Amino acid sequence: MSCMICFDLDGTLEDSRRDMISAAHRVRERLGLPRRTDEAVLPWVNKGMEQLYQACFDDYLQADEGGRMEEVRRRYEADYLENAVCETKLYPGISDAVKRLSLIGPLVVVTNKPERISRRLLDLLGIGKFFADVIGGDTCSATKPDPRVLKEAALCCGFISDKGRAVMIGDSAADIKMGRAFGAATVWCAWGYVDRPGEQPDCIAPSPEVLPALVQTLLTLPPNPIRSRDAAGAS
């Protein structure tokens, strides 16, 4: 059976909040801006890159002369690329879960983080080899929760939706909303950045260890699996 298994990156595979906050601090310092607290930066590191730039560099961008947004983007991406895994770690159990899932079908990372940074991060964390492709926030013209992102993923790994099943695994409402709009079964990760899904997933995974059995079960279900299945019931 044809299948596609998609993963969000931040808050699902790894926790990169500390490194993203640190990159914002360093870029602000280089721009001659006053330091902000970690607490002021933290809410924006999982909202998408554009919102991070707008919120964390708003004082610099107020006078957007000569493309200051592009300067912020260039500086931040260069710094973050160089310091992607200073403190970033995989969630416990993720490495084994990803390895096992790669034996079931092609894995694709779907993230709003830039593709080049995402690929480097995955490689440095030792799991890049398990993914067939990476769709970043700059890979195509759409970003999450637009289902066109998953259409791009499907093109990359040769998945045909009317001949198989897709699964979207993530920790945010945007992941669940996008997966549902695409027609994928959705799994919310309870170990991620937020303490509730925000959207109704098909399944809730309490830990990475349950993912292989849970995904295997979802791939055998009809196109519209029963909503609100929990990991215990589905596996």
C-alpha positions as CSV (number, residue, x, y, z in Angstrom):
1,M,0.0,0.0,0.0
2,S,1.3,3.5,-0.9
3,C,1.8,5.7,2.1
4,M,3.5,8.9,3.3
5,I,4.4,9.7,6.9
6,C,5.0,13.4,7.6
7,F,6.6,14.9,10.7
8,D,6.6,18.4,12.0
9,L,10.1,19.4,13.2
10,D,10.1,21.8,16.2
11,G,8.2,20.5,19.2
12,T,7.7,17.1,17.5
13,L,11.1,15.6,16.7
14,E,13.2,18.0,18.8
15,D,13.2,21.0,21.1
16,S,15.0,23.9,19.5
17,R,13.6,26.7,21.6
18,R,16.8,27.6,23.5
19,D,18.9,27.8,20.3
20,M,16.3,30.0,18.5
21,I,16.1,32.3,21.5
22,S,19.9,32.6,21.6
23,A,20.1,33.4,17.9
24,A,17.6,36.3,18.4
25,H,19.7,37.6,21.3
26,R,22.9,37.6,19.2
27,V,21.3,39.2,16.2
28,R,19.8,41.9,18.3
29,E,23.2,42.6,19.9
30,R,24.9,42.8,16.5
31,L,22.2,45.3,15.3
32,G,22.9,47.5,18.4
33,L,19.5,46.8,19.9
34,P,18.8,46.4,23.7
35,R,18.6,42.9,25.0
36,R,15.2,41.4,25.6
37,T,14.4,38.7,28.1
38,D,14.1,35.1,27.2
39,E,10.5,35.3,28.2
40,A,9.8,38.0,25.7
41,V,11.3,36.0,22.8
42,L,10.0,32.5,23.8
43,P,6.4,32.9,22.6
44,W,7.5,33.7,19.0
45,V,10.0,30.8,18.3
46,N,7.2,28.4,17.2
47,K,5.0,30.9,15.3
48,G,6.9,30.8,12.0
49,M,9.9,32.7,11.0
50,E,8.1,35.8,9.7
51,Q,6.3,36.3,13.0
52,L,9.5,35.7,14.9
53,Y,11.3,38.5,12.9
54,Q,8.4,40.9,13.2
55,A,7.9,40.4,16.9
56,C,11.5,40.1,18.1
57,F,12.9,42.8,15.9
58,D,9.9,45.2,15.8
59,D,11.9,48.1,17.1
60,Y,14.5,47.7,14.3
61,L,11.8,47.2,11.6
62,Q,9.8,50.3,12.5
63,A,11.9,52.3,10.0
64,D,12.1,49.7,7.3
65,E,14.6,51.5,5.2
66,G,16.5,49.7,2.5
67,G,15.0,46.3,3.3
68,R,15.6,45.9,7.0
69,M,13.4,42.8,7.1
70,E,15.6,41.1,4.6
71,E,18.7,42.1,6.7
72,V,17.1,40.6,9.8
73,R,16.2,37.4,7.9
74,R,19.8,37.1,6.5
75,R,21.5,37.7,9.8
76,Y,19.2,35.4,11.8
77,E,19.4,32.5,9.3
78,A,23.2,32.8,9.1
79,D,23.6,32.8,12.9
80,Y,21.1,30.0,13.5
81,L,22.6,27.8,10.7
82,E,25.9,28.1,12.5
83,N,24.5,27.4,15.9
84,A,21.6,25.0,15.1
85,V,22.3,22.3,17.8
86,C,24.2,24.0,20.6
87,E,21.3,23.1,23.0
88,T,18.8,21.4,20.7
89,K,18.1,17.8,21.5
90,L,15.8,15.1,20.1
91,Y,13.0,14.1,22.4
92,P,13.6,10.8,24.2
93,G,12.5,7.9,22.0
94,I,12.3,9.9,18.8
95,S,15.4,8.4,17.1
96,D,14.2,4.8,17.5
97,A,10.6,5.7,16.5
98,V,11.9,7.4,13.3
99,K,14.1,4.5,12.4
100,R,11.3,2.1,12.8
101,L,8.8,4.2,10.9
102,S,11.3,4.6,8.0
103,L,10.8,0.8,7.4
104,I,7.1,1.3,6.9
105,G,7.1,4.1,4.3
106,P,8.8,7.3,3.2
107,L,9.2,9.9,5.9
108,V,9.0,13.7,5.1
109,V,9.7,16.6,7.5
110,V,7.2,19.4,7.0
111,T,8.1,22.6,8.8
112,N,7.9,26.4,8.5
113,K,11.6,26.6,9.4
114,P,13.9,27.3,6.3
115,E,14.7,24.1,4.4
116,R,18.5,24.5,4.6
117,I,18.5,25.0,8.3
118,S,16.1,22.1,8.8
119,R,18.2,19.7,6.8
120,R,21.4,20.7,8.7
121,L,19.6,20.3,12.0
122,L,18.3,16.8,11.2
123,D,21.8,15.7,10.0
124,L,23.5,17.1,13.1
125,L,21.0,15.3,15.3
126,G,21.7,12.0,13.4
127,I,18.3,11.4,11.9
128,G,18.5,13.1,8.5
129,K,19.3,9.9,6.8
130,F,15.8,8.5,7.7
131,F,13.9,11.2,5.8
132,A,13.1,11.0,2.1
133,D,12.7,14.8,1.9
134,V,12.3,18.0,3.8
135,I,9.7,20.7,3.0
136,G,10.7,23.9,4.6
137,G,9.0,27.3,4.9
138,D,10.9,28.5,1.9
139,T,10.6,25.3,-0.2
140,C,7.4,26.3,-1.9
141,S,5.0,29.2,-2.1
142,A,2.8,28.0,0.8
143,T,3.5,27.4,4.6
144,K,1.6,25.6,7.3
145,P,-1.4,25.2,7.7
146,D,-1.9,25.4,4.0
147,P,-2.5,21.8,2.6
148,R,-0.4,22.7,-0.4
149,V,2.6,22.0,1.8
150,L,1.6,18.4,2.0
151,K,0.9,18.3,-1.7
152,E,4.5,19.4,-2.2
153,A,5.6,16.6,0.1
154,A,3.5,14.1,-1.8
155,L,5.2,15.2,-5.1
156,C,8.6,14.8,-3.6
157,C,8.1,11.2,-2.4
158,G,5.8,10.1,-5.2
159,F,2.7,9.6,-3.0
160,I,-0.7,9.4,-4.7
161,S,-3.4,10.2,-2.2
162,D,-6.2,8.2,-3.9
163,K,-4.0,5.1,-3.8
164,G,-2.9,5.1,-0.2
165,R,-2.8,6.8,3.1
166,A,-0.9,9.7,4.6
167,V,-0.3,10.5,8.2
168,M,0.6,13.9,9.6
169,I,2.4,13.9,13.0
170,G,2.8,17.2,14.9
171,D,2.4,19.2,18.1
172,S,0.5,22.2,16.8
173,A,-3.0,23.1,15.7
174,A,-1.5,24.1,12.3
175,D,-0.2,20.6,11.8
176,I,-3.6,19.0,12.6
177,K,-5.5,21.5,10.5
178,M,-3.2,21.1,7.5
179,G,-3.2,17.3,7.7
180,R,-7.0,17.2,7.9
181,A,-7.4,19.5,4.9
182,F,-5.0,17.3,2.9
183,G,-6.9,14.2,3.9
184,A,-4.2,12.7,6.1
185,A,-4.8,10.9,9.4
186,T,-3.5,13.2,12.1
187,V,-1.5,12.5,15.2
188,W,-1.0,15.1,18.0
189,C,2.2,14.7,20.0
190,A,1.5,15.3,23.7
191,W,5.2,15.9,24.5
192,G,5.5,19.0,22.3
193,Y,5.5,22.8,22.9
194,V,1.8,23.1,23.8
195,D,-0.4,21.3,26.3
196,R,-3.4,20.9,24.1
197,P,-4.0,20.2,20.4
198,G,-6.1,23.3,19.5
199,E,-7.6,21.2,16.7
200,Q,-9.2,17.8,17.0
201,P,-6.7,15.1,15.9
202,D,-7.5,11.6,14.9
203,C,-5.1,10.3,17.6
204,I,-3.1,11.5,20.5
205,A,0.4,10.0,21.0
206,P,1.5,10.3,24.7
207,S,5.1,9.5,23.8
208,P,7.3,8.8,20.8
209,E,7.5,5.1,21.7
210,V,3.9,4.5,20.6
211,L,4.3,6.1,17.2
212,P,5.3,3.1,15.1
213,A,2.4,0.9,16.2
214,L,0.0,3.9,16.1
215,V,1.0,4.9,12.5
216,Q,0.8,1.3,11.3
217,T,-2.7,1.0,12.6
218,L,-3.7,4.3,11.0
219,L,-2.4,3.2,7.6
220,T,-4.7,0.2,7.6
221,L,-7.9,2.3,8.4
222,P,-10.4,3.6,5.8
223,P,-9.8,7.2,4.6
224,N,-11.7,8.7,7.5
225,P,-10.5,7.2,10.8
226,I,-12.6,7.7,13.9
227,R,-11.7,11.0,15.5
228,S,-10.5,11.2,19.1
229,R,-8.9,7.7,19.0
230,D,-6.3,7.7,21.7
231,A,-3.0,5.9,21.4
232,A,-4.1,3.0,23.5
233,G,-7.2,2.4,21.5
234,A,-5.6,2.7,18.1
235,S,-2.6,0.5,18.9
